[in-house]
Amino acid sequence: MADIRHRVGISAPREQVYEALATKDGVARWWTHEIHGDAAPGGKLEFFFGSPEPSAVMEVTELVPSRRVSWRCVEGPDEWVGTDVTF
C-alpha cells in the first residue's frame, strides 16, 4: 500500500499539540466528540460519528511525549483497517 503524507503547520506549542492528539479529551476537541477506550500504548480507542457502533477503532501503538502519536486502525472501513496513522 502506498504511503500518504500530509504536512500541516500548527501555530501552537508542541506540548499542546501532543495533548490534542494523545488524549481522548484532546481528540474530542477536533475530530469527534464521542470517544471510548484507553489512550495508553496498547489501548484501543473507539471513535463514534453518530451511530451506535464505532466508525473506527484505533490501537494506540506509540506515544512519545511532545514528539509522536501513532495509531493502527483495527476496525472500521475496509480501506482503513491495517492503516497506521502517525502524528
N, C-alpha and C positions, 0 to 999 in steps of 0.2 A: 504494500500500500504506500502511496506517496505521502510525503510529509506536507502539511500545510502550516505555514508560519505567518503569524501576524505580529507586527511590531506596533505597539501603541504607547505613545508618550503620556505620562501621567504626572501632573504637577502636584506632587504630594510627597511627604517623607516616606522612605522605604518601609519603615515600621508600620505606618498607617495603611499602606497598600497591602502589606503582608497580612495584617489583621482582617482586611476586607476579603481576602482570599482564603485564609486558613481557619476561619471560624464560621460557624453556622450563622451567627448574628451578622457578621460582616457580609457574607454572601447574600443573605436575605435583604440587604440594603441595595443590591444592584442587580440580582438575577431573578430569583423567585422568592416570595415571602414564606413559603411553606417548605421547610427542610427538616427531615428527621434523620436521626442516626448519630454516629460517632465521628467527629472530625479529627481524631488522632490517627497517626500512622497505623495502617491495618484495619481501620474502621471503615464503615460504609455509610455514605450519605445518600438519602433518597430525596429526589427533587420532584416536587409536585407543581403542576401548572393547571390547576382547576379540575382535575379528575381524581376519583378516589384511589386510583393506582398511581404509583410514581411514574413519571415520564422517563426518568433515567436514574440509575443507581451507579454511583461512583465509589470505587475503593480508593482511600487515601493511601498513596504509595510512598510519598515523601514530603516531609516538612523540614525545611532548613530556615530557621528564623531570619526574617528580613532578606531572604535570598531566593527561595524557591518553594512552590507548592505544586505537587503532582498528583493527579487522579488518573485512574483507569476505569473506563466505562465497563461495568459487568452486567448491566441490564438496561434495556432501552431499545431504541430503534436499531434495526439490524446493522445499519451503516455506522452506528456509534459503538457498538459492542466491540471490545478489544482495543478501542482507541485510547491513547494516552493524551492527557491534557496537562500541559505544564505551563505554569506562570512564573 
